[in-house]
Amino acid sequence: MLADSHCHLDRINLAPFGGGLAGVLDAAAANGVTRLLSVAVDLENWPALARMTEPYPHIALSVGVHPSEDGGRAPTVKELVALGRASRVVAIGETGLDYYYGADSASRQQDWFRIHIAAARELGKPLIVHNRDARADTLRILAEERAAEVGGVLHCFTEDWAMAERALELNFHISFSGIVTFKNAKPIQDAAQRVPANRLLVETDSPYLAPVPHRGKPNHPAWVRHVADFVARLRGETLEQVAAVTTANYLRLFGWPAEAV
């Protein structure tokens, strides 16, 4: 069994899958992917995400506003907490900092990041953290806002072992996406070898960042198998070992669904 700990099901082009989410999930199941976390990036589309995934009890949800999504409704602690009380909402995010395109909005991003952390602490639910070109500020704000009290995951990890080690100290898991399979991803691959087994997660971030051998194509949850297989080979382990440990970590961190699917 595999868990895709971070995907965006509402952003996948469903046409190649018969026009429905069921086709995406069938492909995932055929590759042993039995649990998925569909991550929110804004508030406007969250109700639609909840509706489209409601028939599928093996899909968990998050609620949050991506740091780059500044054209919609701004997050408040009150709204995040209200939405976050839904039974299938297992985490707050995607939140964090992205200075690659948005360095000019750093102050606003930091404010939103702190709002998400406050909501997560009030709910007692973990955080899903996005970091791009904002390493120092990400770690600083997580520490200042006592995010370690709820922990969470640095998703789509693109940094080095030093960053991973500090995140681990802050009670965070490290999740690897298709980027770890890229030829030029040596620091990420080094981190994937070193992360303790009990803090390791895998994801697709689909429809983005398809892993080798599908790099450049629209991604989907079935291909988390390629990520897990690559990480297993880096660590000198079997796919089955990495699948078992990452699924156990997923369930311990997010807790949905606990029963076999």
C-alpha positions in Angstrom: 0.0 0.0 0.0 1.1 3.5 -0.8 -0.1 6.9 0.4 0.2 10.0 -1.8 0.7 12.6 0.9 0.2 15.6 -1.3 -1.8 16.0 -4.5 -4.2 18.5 -6.0 -7.1 16.4 -7.3 -9.1 19.4 -8.3 -6.4 20.5 -10.7 -5.9 17.3 -12.6 -7.1 17.2 -16.2 -9.7 14.4 -16.0 -10.1 14.0 -19.8 -7.5 11.2 -20.1 -9.2 9.3 -17.2 -12.7 9.1 -18.8 -13.7 12.6 -17.6 -14.1 11.7 -14.0 -12.1 11.5 -10.7 -12.9 7.7 -10.5 -10.5 7.1 -13.4 -7.7 8.8 -11.6 -8.4 6.8 -8.5 -8.6 3.5 -10.4 -5.2 4.2 -11.9 -3.9 4.9 -8.4 -5.4 1.8 -6.9 -3.9 -0.3 -9.7 -0.5 1.0 -8.5 -1.2 0.2 -4.9 -2.0 3.8 -3.9 -4.8 3.4 -1.3 -4.7 6.7 0.5 -4.5 10.3 -0.8 -4.4 13.8 0.7 -5.9 16.4 -1.6 -4.4 19.7 -0.6 -6.2 23.0 -0.8 -4.5 26.1 -2.2 -7.4 28.7 -1.8 -10.6 29.2 0.0 -12.9 29.9 -3.0 -12.6 26.4 -4.5 -12.5 24.5 -1.2 -16.2 23.7 -1.2 -15.9 22.2 -4.7 -12.9 20.1 -3.7 -14.8 18.8 -0.7 -17.8 17.9 -2.9 -15.8 16.1 -5.6 -13.9 14.0 -3.1 -16.8 13.3 -0.7 -17.8 9.9 -2.2 -14.3 8.5 -1.6 -13.5 7.7 2.0 -9.8 7.1 1.3 -9.2 10.8 0.4 -8.3 13.2 3.1 -8.3 17.0 2.7 -6.5 20.1 4.0 -7.6 23.7 4.1 -5.4 26.7 3.5 -4.2 29.3 1.0 -1.0 28.8 -0.9 1.5 31.7 -0.4 1.4 32.5 -4.1 -2.4 32.6 -4.3 -3.0 36.3 -3.6 -5.9 37.0 -5.9 -8.7 35.5 -3.7 -9.9 35.6 -0.2 -7.3 36.2 2.5 -7.1 33.6 5.2 -8.2 34.3 8.8 -7.7 32.2 11.8 -11.4 32.1 12.4 -12.3 30.8 8.9 -9.4 28.3 8.8 -10.5 26.9 12.2 -14.1 26.7 11.1 -13.3 24.8 7.9 -10.7 22.8 9.6 -13.2 21.2 12.0 -14.6 19.1 9.1 -14.0 15.4 9.8 -11.9 14.8 6.7 -9.7 17.8 7.1 -6.5 16.4 8.5 -4.1 19.3 8.1 -3.8 23.1 7.6 -2.2 24.3 4.4 -0.8 24.5 1.9 0.9 27.4 3.6 4.5 28.7 3.8 6.7 31.0 1.8 7.6 31.3 -1.9 10.1 34.0 -2.8 10.9 32.6 -6.2 8.2 34.6 -7.9 6.8 36.5 -4.9 9.7 38.1 -3.0 7.9 41.5 -3.3 5.0 40.0 -1.3 7.2 38.6 1.5 5.6 40.6 4.3 2.1 39.4 3.2 3.2 35.8 2.9 4.7 35.9 6.3 1.5 37.2 7.8 -0.5 34.5 6.2 2.0 31.9 7.3 1.6 32.9 10.9 -2.2 32.9 10.5 -2.1 29.3 9.3 0.2 28.2 12.2 -2.2 29.8 14.7 -5.1 28.0 13.2 -3.3 24.7 13.2 -2.3 25.1 16.9 -5.9 26.0 17.8 -7.2 22.9 16.0 -4.3 20.6 17.0 -3.8 19.6 13.4 -0.5 19.4 11.5 0.8 21.9 8.9 1.6 21.4 5.3 4.5 23.8 4.5 5.6 25.0 1.1 9.1 26.5 1.0 10.8 28.0 -2.1 13.8 30.3 -1.9 12.7 31.2 1.6 14.7 28.8 3.8 15.7 31.1 6.6 12.4 32.8 7.0 10.5 29.5 6.9 12.5 28.0 9.7 12.4 31.2 11.7 8.6 31.6 11.6 8.0 27.9 12.4 10.2 28.4 15.5 8.7 31.8 16.5 5.1 30.6 16.2 5.8 27.3 18.0 4.7 25.2 15.1 6.5 22.2 16.7 3.5 21.9 19.0 1.5 20.4 16.0 4.3 19.5 13.6 3.5 18.6 10.0 5.4 18.2 6.8 7.8 20.1 4.6 6.2 19.0 1.3 8.0 18.7 -2.0 11.4 19.0 -0.3 13.9 20.8 -2.5 16.6 21.7 0.0 19.6 20.0 1.5 20.2 17.8 4.6 21.0 20.9 6.8 17.5 22.2 6.1 15.9 18.8 6.6 17.7 18.3 9.9 16.5 21.6 11.3 12.9 20.8 10.2 13.1 17.4 11.9 14.1 19.2 15.1 11.0 21.3 14.7 8.8 18.1 14.7 8.3 18.0 10.9 8.3 15.2 8.4 10.0 15.5 5.1 8.1 14.6 1.9 9.8 13.8 -1.4 8.1 14.4 -4.8 9.1 13.5 -8.3 11.9 16.1 -8.1 14.0 13.6 -6.1 14.2 11.5 -9.3 15.7 14.2 -11.4 19.3 13.8 -12.4 20.4 17.2 -11.0 18.8 16.7 -7.6 21.9 15.5 -5.7 21.3 17.5 -2.5 17.7 16.3 -2.3 18.7 12.7 -2.9 21.3 13.0 -0.1 18.6 14.2 2.2 16.3 11.3 1.1 19.0 8.9 2.2 19.4 10.5 5.6 15.8 11.3 6.8 14.9 8.9 9.6 12.4 6.2 8.5 9.8 7.4 10.9 9.7 11.0 9.4 9.7 10.0 5.7 6.8 10.7 3.3 6.3 10.5 -0.5 4.0 12.5 -2.7 3.2 13.5 -6.3 2.2 17.1 -5.9 0.1 16.2 -9.0 -0.7 17.4 -11.5 2.8 18.9 -11.2 6.4 17.5 -11.1 5.9 14.1 -12.7 8.8 11.8 -11.8 11.2 10.1 -14.1 10.3 8.2 -16.4 7.3 10.5 -17.0 9.0 13.9 -16.4 7.3 16.7 -18.3 3.9 15.0 -18.4 0.9 15.9 -16.3 1.3 14.0 -13.0 -1.2 11.9 -11.2 -1.3 10.0 -7.9 -0.5 6.6 -9.4 3.0 7.8 -10.1 3.9 8.2 -6.4 5.0 4.6 -6.9 7.9 5.8 -9.0 8.9 8.3 -6.3 8.8 5.6 -3.6 10.7 3.1 -5.7 13.5 5.7 -6.4 13.7 6.6 -2.7 13.9 2.9 -1.8 16.8 2.4 -4.2 18.6 5.5 -2.7 18.2 4.1 0.8 19.1 0.5 -0.1 15.6 -0.7 0.7 12.8 -2.4 -1.2 9.8 -0.6 -2.6 7.7 -2.6 -0.2 9.7 -1.4 2.8 9.4 2.3 1.8 5.7 1.9 1.0 5.0 0.3 4.4 6.9 2.9 6.4 5.6 6.0 4.5 2.0 4.7 4.8 2.5 4.2 8.5 3.9 7.7 8.8 1.1 9.1 6.8 -1.5 7.5 9.1 0.3 8.5 12.3 0.6 12.2 11.1 -2.8 12.6 9.5 -4.8 9.8 10.8 -7.3 9.4 7.9 -8.4 6.8 7.2 -7.0 4.4 9.7 -8.8 1.4 8.4 -7.6 -0.6 5.5 -8.9 0.5 2.1 
